[in-house]
Amino acid sequence: MIAKTPTPPYYAVIFTSIGAQLDQDYQETSARMEELAQKEPGFLGLESARSKVGLTVSYWDSLDSIKHWKMNVEHELAREKGRSSWYQSFGIRISKVERDYFFEN
Amino acid sequence: MIAKTPTPPYYAVIFTSIGAQLDQDYQETSARMEELAQKEPGFLGLESARSKVGLTVSYWDSLDSIKHWKMNVEHELAREKGRSSWYQSFGIRISKVERDYFFEN
């Protein structure tokens, strides 16, 4: 559940959202997007949680892979629905992971 | 609740955790750490959510600010408690935000 990412550098897309109407259509589309992302070239992993805000961090091998996923047609349609229906607001941050550290008991 | 960060570049610390025993001491320390982080030089904001995993992303102006916060004594003690009691496992990723995009309805 903690993504098994390779040695840095790699990329993280941090998606933070506040929901307006996170209905069943949202839940289904969300699961579908996760399934699709996993098939994308350069996808490295995904972590997601929701409390007052939703946070989803996906990991990628390059900016090109992120761009390729952004252009996926189903993903484009989902983002449109996100803007028109599901989200009150959101932020997307594209970042380059320079260092990481993992701990396990 | 979506952090108001400045124009990139800036830094994001992505903390992903799986809890073992997230008791009241954890809740209090967690709130205290958030309060302390906000007083640190170079702190830009924080976003947090918990489902099966916990995700906390804090934003900073520089690697030096991140290092300074890491050396805070109360924070060091909290991390020790995290490793010995609260968490089953966690990952920390230090990343440089290169681009961002925000949407609001």
Backbone of each chain as ProteinMPNN parsed JSONL, in Angstrom:
{"seq_chain_A": "MIAKTPTPPYYAVIFTSIGAQLDQDYQETSARMEELAQKEPGFLGLESARSKVGLTVSYWDSLDSIKHWKMNVEHELAREKGRSSWYQSFGIRISKVERDYFFEN", "coords_chain_A": {"N_chain_A": [[0.843, -1.206, 0.0], [2.095, 1.114, 0.547], [3.712, 2.666, -1.973], [5.948, 0.81, -4.03], [8.584, 2.126, -5.035], [11.266, 2.902, -7.376], [14.853, 3.545, -6.97], [15.482, 7.005, -6.437], [16.243, 9.513, -8.994], [12.695, 10.084, -9.559], [9.299, 10.787, -10.576], [6.619, 12.525, -8.879], [3.169, 12.978, -8.848], [1.148, 15.054, -7.231], [-2.028, 15.116, -6.17], [-4.497, 17.014, -4.896], [-7.664, 17.312, -3.478], [-10.92, 18.785, -2.959], [-13.997, 17.568, -2.371], [-17.156, 17.972, -4.042], [-19.341, 16.562, -4.846], [-19.116, 13.547, -4.443], [-20.063, 11.033, -5.815], [-21.508, 7.802, -6.761], [-20.786, 7.398, -9.407], [-18.438, 8.867, -9.462], [-16.873, 7.254, -7.704], [-16.668, 4.877, -9.167], [-15.428, 5.761, -11.501], [-13.071, 6.693, -10.459], [-11.862, 4.32, -9.509], [-11.588, 3.054, -11.966], [-9.791, 4.789, -13.249], [-7.52, 4.389, -11.724], [-6.976, 1.767, -12.357], [-6.491, 2.035, -15.113], [-4.275, 3.781, -15.103], [-2.319, 2.174, -14.029], [-1.675, 0.621, -16.189], [-0.305, 2.246, -17.816], [2.657, 3.281, -19.613], [5.609, 3.706, -17.75], [4.414, 4.123, -15.289], [4.701, 4.013, -11.782], [3.538, 3.632, -9.309], [0.945, 4.204, -6.777], [-0.642, 6.127, -4.271], [-3.254, 6.742, -1.979], [-5.65, 8.637, -0.126], [-8.467, 9.761, 1.815], [-9.796, 12.368, 3.725], [-10.858, 15.21, 5.133], [-9.814, 16.503, 2.985], [-8.959, 15.062, -0.186], [-6.208, 13.102, -1.04], [-4.074, 12.096, -3.525], [-1.298, 10.477, -4.605], [0.603, 9.865, -7.355], [3.181, 7.971, -8.913], [5.843, 8.258, -11.241], [8.027, 7.491, -14.012], [9.043, 9.517, -15.613], [8.644, 12.878, -16.956], [7.543, 12.751, -19.47], [6.056, 10.368, -19.398], [4.061, 11.144, -17.602], [2.813, 13.118, -19.092], [1.879, 11.586, -21.211], [-0.051, 9.971, -19.95], [-1.776, 11.991, -19.164], [-2.881, 12.644, -21.594], [-4.448, 10.509, -22.242], [-7.565, 9.447, -23.424], [-9.886, 8.59, -21.999], [-9.132, 9.39, -19.487], [-8.995, 12.133, -19.853], [-11.724, 12.715, -20.211], [-12.667, 11.995, -17.702], [-11.406, 13.911, -16.124], [-12.699, 16.183, -17.003], [-15.285, 15.728, -16.059], [-14.675, 15.793, -13.389], [-14.075, 18.492, -13.011], [-16.532, 19.647, -13.705], [-18.446, 18.412, -12.08], [-17.658, 16.707, -9.753], [-15.693, 17.852, -8.052], [-15.129, 20.472, -5.705], [-12.868, 22.0, -5.538], [-9.464, 21.694, -6.663], [-5.956, 20.806, -6.62], [-2.991, 20.328, -8.49], [0.202, 19.075, -8.37], [3.326, 18.789, -9.813], [6.14, 17.001, -9.231], [9.628, 16.336, -8.622], [11.055, 13.566, -7.282], [13.683, 13.508, -5.126], [14.977, 12.303, -3.031], [14.461, 9.478, -0.899], [13.097, 7.569, 1.852], [12.536, 4.67, 3.694], [10.7, 2.85, 6.154], [10.184, -0.025, 8.113], [8.449, -1.979, 10.459]], "CA_chain_A": [[0.0, 0.0, 0.0], [3.071, 2.17, 0.315], [4.196, 2.31, -3.313], [7.324, 0.323, -4.125], [9.195, 2.936, -6.094], [12.697, 2.633, -7.555], [15.782, 4.558, -6.461], [15.294, 8.311, -7.081], [15.055, 10.359, -9.168], [11.48, 9.741, -10.302], [8.36, 11.899, -10.428], [5.391, 12.357, -8.098], [2.073, 13.901, -9.126], [0.38, 15.212, -5.99], [-3.371, 15.605, -6.505], [-5.236, 17.333, -3.677], [-8.994, 17.738, -3.917], [-12.041, 18.911, -2.039], [-15.138, 17.055, -3.121], [-18.447, 18.643, -4.004], [-20.367, 15.53, -5.01], [-18.351, 12.333, -4.742], [-21.122, 10.028, -5.933], [-21.085, 6.476, -7.201], [-20.103, 7.586, -10.689], [-17.071, 9.253, -9.075], [-16.178, 6.081, -7.142], [-16.384, 3.941, -10.253], [-14.449, 6.362, -12.407], [-11.831, 6.744, -9.699], [-11.292, 2.967, -9.557], [-11.223, 2.815, -13.367], [-8.587, 5.57, -13.553], [-6.405, 3.721, -11.063], [-6.729, 0.574, -13.187], [-5.881, 2.491, -16.373], [-2.95, 4.361, -14.832], [-1.39, 1.06, -13.816], [-1.271, 0.062, -17.479], [0.453, 3.258, -18.556], [4.114, 3.173, -19.566], [6.276, 4.598, -16.8], [3.711, 4.201, -14.0], [5.496, 3.35, -10.741], [2.773, 3.33, -8.101], [-0.069, 5.188, -6.401], [-1.084, 6.121, -2.87], [-4.447, 7.575, -1.942], [-6.394, 8.699, 1.13], [-9.408, 10.878, 1.833], [-10.445, 12.799, 4.964], [-11.524, 16.439, 4.669], [-9.315, 16.607, 1.606], [-8.477, 13.832, -0.8], [-4.824, 13.192, -1.504], [-3.632, 10.966, -4.327], [0.037, 10.706, -5.152], [1.018, 8.826, -8.299], [4.619, 8.036, -9.172], [6.122, 8.065, -12.664], [9.469, 7.486, -14.303], [9.481, 10.704, -16.36], [7.617, 13.858, -17.305], [6.89, 12.25, -20.688], [5.029, 9.396, -18.996], [2.962, 11.914, -17.005], [2.132, 13.773, -20.204], [1.185, 10.529, -21.959], [-1.233, 9.627, -19.144], [-2.68, 13.143, -19.22], [-3.542, 12.678, -22.903], [-5.367, 9.364, -22.358], [-8.882, 10.022, -23.693], [-10.787, 8.327, -20.851], [-8.647, 10.236, -18.39], [-9.433, 13.501, -20.185], [-13.166, 12.797, -19.934], [-12.824, 11.939, -16.239], [-10.999, 15.208, -15.57], [-13.774, 17.12, -17.348], [-16.341, 15.435, -15.095], [-14.157, 16.268, -12.114], [-14.229, 19.951, -12.954], [-17.938, 20.076, -13.834], [-19.362, 17.81, -11.09], [-17.243, 16.058, -8.513], [-14.817, 18.608, -7.151], [-15.261, 21.898, -5.419], [-11.578, 22.566, -5.94], [-8.337, 20.761, -6.601], [-4.62, 21.266, -6.986], [-2.097, 19.299, -9.017], [1.608, 19.503, -8.305], [4.242, 17.83, -10.431], [7.392, 17.16, -8.494], [10.686, 15.361, -8.864], [11.522, 12.99, -6.015], [15.148, 13.526, -5.118], [15.446, 11.404, -1.976], [13.389, 8.816, -0.165], [13.504, 6.776, 3.013], [11.437, 3.79, 4.078], [10.856, 2.19, 7.443], [9.196, -1.081, 8.341], [8.615, -2.679, 11.726]], "C_chain_A": [[0.877, 1.254, 0.0], [3.759, 1.768, -0.983], [5.658, 1.879, -3.283], [7.978, 1.022, -5.304], [10.689, 2.634, -6.199], [13.563, 3.701, -6.876], [15.534, 5.899, -7.181], [16.456, 8.611, -8.042], [13.916, 9.676, -9.919], [10.491, 10.863, -10.009], [7.141, 11.535, -9.59], [4.383, 13.403, -8.554], [1.185, 13.912, -7.884], [-0.956, 15.854, -6.346], [-4.15, 15.779, -5.211], [-6.611, 17.849, -4.074], [-9.958, 17.909, -2.752], [-13.276, 18.552, -2.856], [-16.358, 17.944, -2.98], [-19.53, 17.561, -3.983], [-19.668, 14.237, -5.42], [-19.292, 11.129, -4.74], [-20.586, 8.686, -6.454], [-20.339, 6.527, -8.531], [-18.645, 7.987, -10.441], [-16.273, 8.04, -8.591], [-15.753, 5.12, -8.249], [-15.303, 4.485, -11.179], [-13.072, 6.4, -11.75], [-11.11, 5.384, -9.736], [-10.803, 2.641, -10.973], [-9.927, 3.559, -13.727], [-7.353, 4.917, -12.929], [-5.976, 2.487, -11.875], [-6.005, 0.965, -14.487], [-4.46, 3.01, -16.157], [-1.906, 3.262, -14.698], [-0.908, 0.42, -15.111], [-0.408, 1.02, -18.293], [1.955, 2.987, -18.506], [4.681, 4.165, -18.539], [5.572, 4.776, -15.478], [4.484, 3.407, -12.949], [4.707, 2.984, -9.488], [1.823, 4.458, -7.755], [-0.45, 5.01, -4.935], [-2.24, 7.094, -2.741], [-5.137, 7.509, -0.589], [-7.367, 9.869, 1.059], [-9.922, 11.123, 3.244], [-11.221, 14.06, 4.574], [-11.073, 16.778, 3.257], [-8.982, 15.204, 1.114], [-7.055, 14.07, -1.263], [-4.512, 11.934, -2.302], [-2.265, 11.324, -4.885], [0.353, 9.546, -6.09], [2.475, 9.068, -8.67], [4.906, 7.575, -10.595], [7.615, 8.141, -12.929], [9.958, 8.758, -14.991], [8.317, 11.667, -16.593], [6.857, 13.416, -18.555], [5.791, 11.242, -20.351], [3.813, 10.098, -18.39], [2.136, 12.574, -18.106], [1.304, 12.753, -21.008], [-0.115, 10.131, -21.244], [-2.258, 10.762, -19.186], [-3.479, 13.149, -20.528], [-4.455, 11.48, -23.146], [-6.811, 9.888, -22.426], [-9.877, 9.798, -22.544], [-10.415, 9.208, -19.657], [-9.059, 11.693, -18.615], [-10.914, 13.695, -19.851], [-13.423, 12.813, -18.427], [-12.464, 13.294, -15.624], [-12.064, 16.281, -15.823], [-14.928, 16.972, -16.348], [-15.925, 15.93, -13.703], [-14.371, 17.76, -11.949], [-15.695, 20.367, -12.939], [-18.813, 19.559, -12.683], [-18.756, 17.455, -9.742], [-16.529, 16.971, -7.525], [-15.258, 20.046, -6.944], [-13.982, 22.613, -5.835], [-10.517, 21.47, -5.926], [-7.033, 21.445, -6.979], [-3.816, 20.083, -7.5], [-0.684, 19.856, -8.957], [2.48, 18.407, -8.897], [5.62, 18.057, -9.838], [8.359, 16.023, -8.795], [11.212, 14.857, -7.533], [13.036, 12.861, -6.068], [15.725, 12.537, -4.117], [14.258, 10.689, -1.37], [13.972, 7.934, 0.926], [12.305, 5.94, 3.434], [11.751, 3.08, 5.386], [9.796, 1.111, 7.569], [9.498, -1.798, 9.649], [8.537, -4.187, 11.537]], "O_chain_A": [[0.468, 2.313, -0.478], [4.317, 0.676, -1.09], [6.492, 2.489, -2.613], [7.919, 0.542, -6.436], [11.306, 2.17, -5.24], [13.043, 4.646, -6.282], [15.393, 5.922, -8.404], [17.531, 8.025, -7.914], [14.13, 8.823, -10.78], [10.814, 11.792, -9.269], [6.69, 10.39, -9.59], [4.711, 14.587, -8.636], [0.558, 12.91, -7.538], [-1.001, 17.007, -6.776], [-4.429, 14.805, -4.511], [-6.714, 18.736, -4.922], [-9.828, 17.267, -1.709], [-13.556, 19.155, -3.892], [-16.571, 18.583, -1.95], [-20.491, 17.631, -3.217], [-19.635, 13.882, -6.598], [-19.314, 10.328, -3.806], [-19.378, 8.479, -6.566], [-19.38, 5.787, -8.746], [-17.736, 7.511, -11.121], [-15.138, 7.825, -9.016], [-14.628, 4.621, -8.262], [-14.39, 3.767, -11.586], [-12.05, 6.172, -12.396], [-9.902, 5.317, -9.966], [-9.748, 2.033, -11.155], [-9.072, 3.017, -14.428], [-6.279, 4.895, -13.531], [-4.788, 2.211, -12.049], [-5.045, 0.315, -14.9], [-3.556, 2.712, -16.937], [-0.778, 3.385, -15.175], [0.131, -0.239, -15.138], [0.147, 0.649, -19.327], [2.473, 2.522, -17.491], [4.264, 5.322, -18.486], [6.064, 5.503, -14.615], [4.876, 2.265, -13.191], [5.134, 2.142, -8.699], [1.876, 5.533, -8.352], [-0.564, 3.892, -4.435], [-2.207, 8.17, -3.338], [-5.203, 6.445, 0.026], [-7.135, 10.843, 0.342], [-10.424, 10.206, 3.893], [-12.147, 13.984, 3.766], [-11.851, 17.274, 2.441], [-8.755, 14.287, 1.903], [-6.741, 15.124, -1.816], [-4.673, 10.823, -1.797], [-2.1, 12.345, -5.552], [0.369, 8.388, -5.674], [2.941, 10.206, -8.732], [4.296, 6.628, -11.09], [8.368, 8.766, -12.181], [11.153, 9.054, -14.963], [7.151, 11.299, -16.441], [5.661, 13.678, -18.68], [4.719, 11.264, -20.956], [2.675, 9.699, -18.634], [0.906, 12.584, -18.05], [0.179, 13.035, -21.422], [-1.155, 9.975, -21.883], [-3.464, 10.517, -19.237], [-4.622, 13.607, -20.559], [-5.162, 11.439, -24.152], [-7.225, 10.68, -21.58], [-10.617, 10.708, -22.169], [-11.277, 9.696, -18.926], [-9.428, 12.393, -17.673], [-11.303, 14.713, -19.279], [-14.283, 13.547, -17.94], [-13.141, 13.766, -14.71], [-12.302, 17.157, -14.991], [-15.473, 17.962, -15.859], [-16.754, 16.428, -12.942], [-14.79, 18.233, -10.893], [-16.069, 21.318, -12.253], [-19.814, 20.19, -12.341], [-19.277, 17.856, -8.701], [-16.732, 16.875, -6.314], [-15.695, 20.732, -7.868], [-14.022, 23.698, -6.414], [-10.667, 20.45, -5.253], [-7.022, 22.521, -7.577], [-3.95, 18.967, -6.998], [-0.412, 20.959, -9.43], [2.374, 17.241, -8.519], [6.189, 19.145, -9.927], [7.966, 14.917, -9.165], [11.754, 15.629, -6.742], [13.592, 12.193, -6.94], [16.814, 11.999, -4.315], [13.157, 11.24, -1.331], [15.157, 7.601, 0.928], [11.187, 6.448, 3.52], [12.901, 2.756, 5.684], [8.646, 1.309, 7.177], [10.637, -2.176, 9.92], [8.657, -4.938, 12.505]]}, "seq_chain_B": "MIAKTPTPPYYAVIFTSIGAQLDQDYQETSARMEELAQKEPGFLGLESARSKVGLTVSYWDSLDSIKHWKMNVEHELAREKGRSSWYQSFGIRISKVERDYFFEN", "coords_chain_B": {"N_chain_B": [[-7.834, 24.535, 2.83], [-6.623, 23.2, 0.795], [-3.32, 23.632, 0.295], [-1.964, 26.918, 0.143], [0.329, 27.578, -1.858], [3.399, 29.12, -3.033], [4.515, 30.357, -6.293], [6.086, 27.772, -8.184], [9.673, 27.01, -8.266], [9.338, 24.89, -5.343], [9.49, 22.866, -2.344], [8.235, 19.555, -1.632], [7.387, 17.387, 0.973], [6.582, 14.166, 1.077], [4.802, 12.128, 3.044], [4.042, 8.922, 3.752], [2.104, 6.581, 5.453], [1.478, 3.551, 7.293], [-0.566, 2.696, 9.825], [0.006, 1.294, 13.088], [-0.761, 1.498, 15.694], [-2.58, 3.871, 16.265], [-3.084, 5.8, 18.535], [-4.457, 7.913, 21.202], [-2.333, 9.457, 22.107], [-0.821, 9.543, 19.794], [-2.596, 11.059, 18.175], [-2.602, 13.517, 19.509], [0.099, 14.207, 19.442], [0.471, 14.366, 16.729], [-1.165, 16.568, 16.041], [0.2, 18.495, 17.484], [2.695, 18.475, 16.166], [1.948, 19.486, 13.696], [1.249, 22.045, 14.425], [3.727, 22.976, 15.363], [5.296, 22.75, 13.032], [4.207, 24.702, 11.451], [5.302, 26.956, 12.531], [7.867, 26.917, 11.763], [10.723, 28.229, 9.988], [10.375, 28.838, 6.551], [8.266, 27.101, 6.114], [5.509, 26.205, 4.118], [2.986, 25.114, 3.886], [0.485, 22.508, 4.458], [-0.991, 19.356, 3.831], [-3.289, 16.766, 4.558], [-4.494, 13.433, 4.892], [-6.304, 10.444, 5.784], [-6.878, 7.093, 5.023], [-6.84, 3.823, 4.236], [-4.13, 4.031, 4.092], [-2.103, 6.639, 5.51], [-1.612, 9.899, 4.377], [0.503, 12.591, 4.293], [1.353, 15.67, 3.141], [3.797, 18.032, 3.233], [4.831, 21.379, 2.586], [7.647, 23.286, 1.571], [10.112, 25.915, 1.5], [12.756, 25.36, 0.863], [15.467, 22.927, 0.796], [17.061, 23.254, 2.993], [15.305, 24.32, 4.916], [13.677, 22.098, 5.343], [15.518, 20.36, 6.445], [16.123, 21.747, 8.792], [13.689, 21.628, 10.181], [13.6, 18.873, 10.502], [15.527, 18.553, 12.417], [14.446, 19.626, 14.708], [13.892, 19.224, 18.12], [11.602, 18.224, 19.505], [10.269, 17.17, 17.361], [12.022, 15.191, 16.572], [11.775, 13.435, 18.737], [9.115, 12.698, 18.422], [9.248, 11.341, 15.996], [10.753, 9.157, 16.75], [8.986, 7.86, 18.481], [7.07, 7.288, 16.614], [8.358, 5.335, 15.068], [8.773, 3.367, 17.023], [6.243, 2.814, 18.102], [3.731, 3.836, 16.815], [3.571, 3.42, 14.005], [3.266, 0.888, 11.526], [4.605, 0.812, 9.15], [6.381, 3.192, 7.127], [6.948, 5.707, 4.568], [9.08, 8.247, 3.331], [9.299, 10.864, 1.126], [11.252, 13.182, -0.532], [10.701, 15.873, -2.495], [10.922, 18.03, -5.376], [8.85, 20.533, -6.317], [7.899, 21.267, -9.496], [5.995, 22.222, -11.206], [2.676, 23.526, -10.987], [-0.944, 23.419, -10.711], [-4.095, 24.837, -10.288], [-7.542, 24.528, -9.511], [-10.769, 25.91, -9.177], [-14.174, 25.796, -8.375]], "CA_chain_B": [[-7.423, 23.156, 3.113], [-5.595, 22.942, -0.205], [-2.294, 24.596, 0.706], [-1.715, 28.068, -0.743], [1.775, 27.593, -2.055], [3.848, 30.141, -3.989], [4.921, 29.879, -7.612], [7.233, 26.856, -8.111], [9.894, 25.781, -7.502], [9.376, 24.757, -3.886], [9.673, 21.448, -2.02], [7.156, 18.79, -0.996], [7.765, 16.17, 1.691], [5.444, 13.246, 1.009], [4.921, 11.146, 4.128], [3.005, 7.894, 3.611], [2.263, 5.684, 6.596], [0.47, 2.575, 7.677], [-0.591, 2.743, 11.284], [-0.051, 0.072, 13.883], [-1.474, 1.827, 16.929], [-2.735, 5.324, 16.197], [-3.833, 6.079, 19.755], [-4.677, 9.325, 21.505], [-1.016, 10.076, 22.156], [-0.516, 9.825, 18.391], [-3.446, 12.166, 17.692], [-2.15, 14.757, 20.136], [1.432, 14.536, 18.932], [0.263, 14.739, 15.34], [-1.662, 17.946, 16.034], [1.306, 19.322, 17.985], [3.707, 18.579, 15.105], [1.408, 20.391, 12.68], [1.355, 23.382, 15.025], [5.153, 23.342, 15.383], [5.791, 22.898, 11.655], [3.738, 26.005, 10.953], [6.164, 28.032, 13.058], [9.222, 26.75, 11.221], [11.088, 29.058, 8.839], [10.287, 28.182, 5.253], [7.071, 26.256, 5.991], [4.585, 26.814, 3.162], [1.634, 24.571, 3.974], [0.395, 21.078, 4.769], [-2.246, 18.683, 3.476], [-3.241, 15.472, 5.213], [-5.695, 12.592, 4.825], [-6.027, 9.06, 6.159], [-7.832, 6.015, 4.761], [-6.032, 2.652, 4.615], [-2.832, 4.643, 4.379], [-2.102, 8.05, 5.829], [-0.767, 10.699, 3.484], [0.683, 13.975, 4.712], [2.31, 16.371, 2.29], [4.128, 19.372, 3.715], [5.512, 22.16, 1.548], [8.761, 24.033, 2.151], [10.784, 26.769, 0.513], [14.101, 24.887, 0.532], [15.94, 21.723, 1.489], [17.566, 23.68, 4.304], [14.167, 24.426, 5.84], [13.27, 20.722, 5.659], [16.548, 19.839, 7.348], [15.952, 22.461, 10.059], [12.51, 21.019, 10.821], [13.967, 17.503, 10.883], [16.386, 18.599, 13.606], [13.669, 20.077, 15.862], [14.005, 18.16, 19.118], [10.285, 17.592, 19.717], [9.98, 16.406, 16.146], [12.866, 13.989, 16.649], [11.165, 12.522, 19.717], [7.886, 12.181, 17.82], [9.625, 10.348, 14.977], [11.192, 7.965, 17.484], [7.741, 7.235, 18.922], [6.452, 6.774, 15.382], [9.026, 4.082, 14.695], [8.67, 2.332, 18.059], [4.865, 2.498, 18.515], [2.53, 4.182, 16.048], [3.514, 2.989, 12.609], [3.727, -0.4, 11.035], [5.622, 1.167, 8.149], [6.182, 4.501, 6.485], [7.885, 6.174, 3.55], [9.229, 9.696, 3.226], [9.9, 11.246, -0.155], [11.521, 14.608, -0.632], [10.574, 16.171, -3.928], [10.93, 19.431, -5.785], [7.679, 20.828, -7.149], [8.343, 22.024, -10.671], [4.828, 22.84, -11.829], [1.42, 23.243, -10.307], [-2.149, 23.895, -11.376], [-5.19, 24.835, -9.329], [-8.877, 24.722, -10.084], [-11.803, 26.156, -8.181], [-15.515, 26.021, -8.955]], "C_chain_B": [[-6.493, 22.631, 2.015], [-4.559, 24.041, 0.043], [-2.094, 25.682, -0.348], [-0.212, 28.229, -0.892], [2.162, 28.646, -3.087], [4.136, 29.518, -5.36], [6.105, 28.917, -7.484], [8.507, 27.531, -8.636], [9.791, 25.961, -5.988], [9.438, 23.251, -3.601], [8.444, 20.822, -1.356], [7.754, 17.575, -0.297], [6.511, 15.295, 1.748], [5.659, 12.152, 2.051], [3.743, 10.178, 4.027], [3.177, 6.897, 4.741], [1.14, 4.672, 6.703], [0.551, 2.459, 9.193], [-0.59, 1.365, 11.905], [-0.968, 0.346, 15.074], [-1.614, 3.35, 17.004], [-3.656, 5.768, 17.335], [-3.951, 7.582, 20.023], [-3.36, 10.098, 21.579], [-0.561, 10.438, 20.735], [-1.291, 11.042, 17.89], [-2.94, 13.5, 18.229], [-0.793, 15.185, 19.579], [1.343, 15.015, 17.484], [-0.205, 16.197, 15.213], [-0.569, 18.918, 16.478], [2.374, 19.53, 16.904], [3.239, 19.553, 14.006], [1.538, 21.845, 13.148], [2.81, 23.871, 15.001], [5.69, 23.608, 13.975], [5.424, 24.274, 11.108], [4.588, 27.174, 11.435], [7.572, 27.978, 12.483], [9.49, 27.736, 10.086], [10.969, 28.24, 7.559], [9.117, 27.244, 5.073], [6.052, 26.947, 5.091], [3.155, 26.29, 3.265], [1.66, 23.071, 4.182], [-0.985, 20.552, 4.369], [-2.178, 17.266, 4.024], [-4.564, 14.73, 5.091], [-5.314, 11.188, 5.259], [-7.182, 8.151, 5.77], [-7.104, 4.741, 5.179], [-4.586, 3.076, 4.873], [-3.07, 6.082, 4.816], [-1.18, 8.757, 4.865], [-0.701, 12.106, 4.047], [1.723, 14.584, 3.801], [2.544, 17.744, 2.892], [4.995, 20.058, 2.678], [6.491, 23.129, 2.198], [9.465, 24.84, 1.066], [12.148, 26.237, 0.071], [14.432, 23.588, 1.256], [16.48, 22.069, 2.87], [16.447, 23.798, 5.333], [13.687, 23.044, 6.267], [14.239, 20.113, 6.67], [16.407, 20.461, 8.746], [14.788, 21.868, 10.846], [12.827, 19.605, 11.294], [14.765, 17.493, 12.188], [15.686, 19.145, 14.844], [13.566, 18.931, 16.877], [12.674, 17.446, 19.385], [9.903, 16.71, 18.539], [10.794, 15.112, 16.124], [12.266, 12.949, 17.591], [9.902, 11.883, 19.143], [8.213, 11.109, 16.782], [10.059, 9.033, 15.626], [9.982, 7.153, 17.948], [7.012, 6.619, 17.727], [7.032, 5.422, 14.999], [8.777, 2.987, 15.731], [7.231, 1.913, 18.341], [3.791, 2.657, 17.434], [2.437, 3.526, 14.679], [3.974, 1.557, 12.397], [4.831, -0.165, 10.009], [5.359, 2.579, 7.646], [7.238, 4.763, 5.428], [7.912, 7.69, 3.559], [9.898, 9.979, 1.895], [10.062, 12.758, -0.204], [11.588, 14.966, -2.104], [10.515, 17.664, -4.178], [9.758, 19.671, -6.723], [8.114, 21.747, -8.289], [7.199, 22.787, -11.33], [3.617, 22.594, -10.976], [0.261, 23.887, -11.053], [-3.289, 23.79, -10.375], [-6.509, 25.145, -10.022], [-9.866, 24.983, -8.961], [-13.137, 26.456, -8.858], [-16.183, 27.238, -8.306]], "O_chain_B": [[-5.679, 21.739, 2.255], [-4.881, 25.229, 0.006], [-2.058, 25.415, -1.549], [0.427, 28.946, -0.121], [1.342, 29.023, -3.924], [4.012, 28.307, -5.548], [7.045, 29.211, -6.745], [8.427, 28.516, -9.37], [10.105, 27.016, -5.437], [9.439, 22.45, -4.536], [7.714, 21.483, -0.617], [8.528, 16.825, -0.89], [5.518, 15.646, 2.384], [6.588, 11.351, 1.943], [2.59, 10.572, 4.197], [4.285, 6.413, 4.969], [0.013, 4.906, 6.265], [1.604, 2.163, 9.758], [-1.108, 0.402, 11.339], [-1.831, -0.463, 15.413], [-0.865, 4.022, 17.713], [-4.832, 6.069, 17.13], [-3.592, 8.407, 19.183], [-3.286, 11.254, 21.161], [0.01, 11.505, 20.51], [-0.725, 11.939, 17.266], [-2.861, 14.487, 17.497], [-0.565, 16.358, 19.285], [2.043, 15.941, 17.074], [0.299, 16.954, 14.383], [-0.429, 20.011, 15.93], [2.895, 20.635, 16.747], [4.027, 20.331, 13.468], [1.886, 22.74, 12.378], [3.086, 25.022, 14.663], [6.438, 24.561, 13.751], [6.205, 24.917, 10.408], [4.595, 28.244, 10.827], [8.373, 28.889, 12.694], [8.588, 28.046, 9.308], [11.411, 27.093, 7.498], [8.965, 26.644, 4.009], [5.759, 28.129, 5.271], [2.219, 26.934, 2.792], [2.711, 22.436, 4.095], [-2.001, 21.222, 4.549], [-1.126, 16.629, 3.964], [-5.632, 15.336, 5.176], [-4.16, 10.778, 5.129], [-8.329, 8.402, 6.14], [-6.78, 4.583, 6.356], [-3.915, 2.544, 5.758], [-4.113, 6.667, 4.525], [-0.089, 8.271, 4.568], [-1.732, 12.744, 4.255], [2.842, 14.081, 3.697], [1.61, 18.531, 3.045], [5.785, 19.421, 1.982], [6.202, 23.716, 3.24], [9.421, 24.501, -0.117], [12.644, 26.624, -0.987], [13.756, 23.205, 2.211], [16.371, 21.275, 3.804], [16.623, 23.419, 6.491], [13.329, 22.842, 7.427], [13.832, 19.443, 7.62], [16.555, 19.772, 9.755], [14.903, 21.637, 12.05], [12.376, 19.187, 12.361], [14.686, 16.542, 12.966], [16.268, 19.133, 15.929], [13.197, 17.81, 16.526], [12.627, 16.22, 19.48], [9.298, 15.65, 18.7], [10.3, 14.066, 15.702], [12.246, 11.754, 17.295], [9.644, 10.696, 19.343], [7.529, 10.089, 16.702], [9.773, 7.948, 15.121], [9.954, 5.929, 17.827], [6.412, 5.55, 17.838], [6.305, 4.491, 14.654], [8.593, 1.822, 15.377], [6.998, 0.785, 18.774], [3.032, 1.725, 17.169], [1.357, 3.124, 14.245], [4.936, 1.089, 13.006], [5.853, -0.852, 10.004], [4.241, 3.087, 7.736], [8.287, 4.119, 5.401], [6.886, 8.338, 3.769], [10.938, 9.403, 1.575], [9.12, 13.509, 0.053], [12.41, 14.443, -2.857], [10.116, 18.449, -3.318], [9.686, 19.079, -7.8], [8.623, 22.846, -8.07], [7.396, 23.845, -11.928], [3.526, 21.565, -10.307], [0.443, 24.765, -11.896], [-3.433, 22.775, -9.692], [-6.572, 25.915, -10.98], [-9.803, 24.344, -7.911], [-13.216, 27.261, -9.787], [-17.31, 27.585, -8.659]]}, "name": "protein", "num_of_chains": 2, "seq": "MIAKTPTPPYYAVIFTSIGAQLDQDYQETSARMEELAQKEPGFLGLESARSKVGLTVSYWDSLDSIKHWKMNVEHELAREKGRSSWYQSFGIRISKVERDYFFENMIAKTPTPPYYAVIFTSIGAQLDQDYQETSARMEELAQKEPGFLGLESARSKVGLTVSYWDSLDSIKHWKMNVEHELAREKGRSSWYQSFGIRISKVERDYFFEN"}
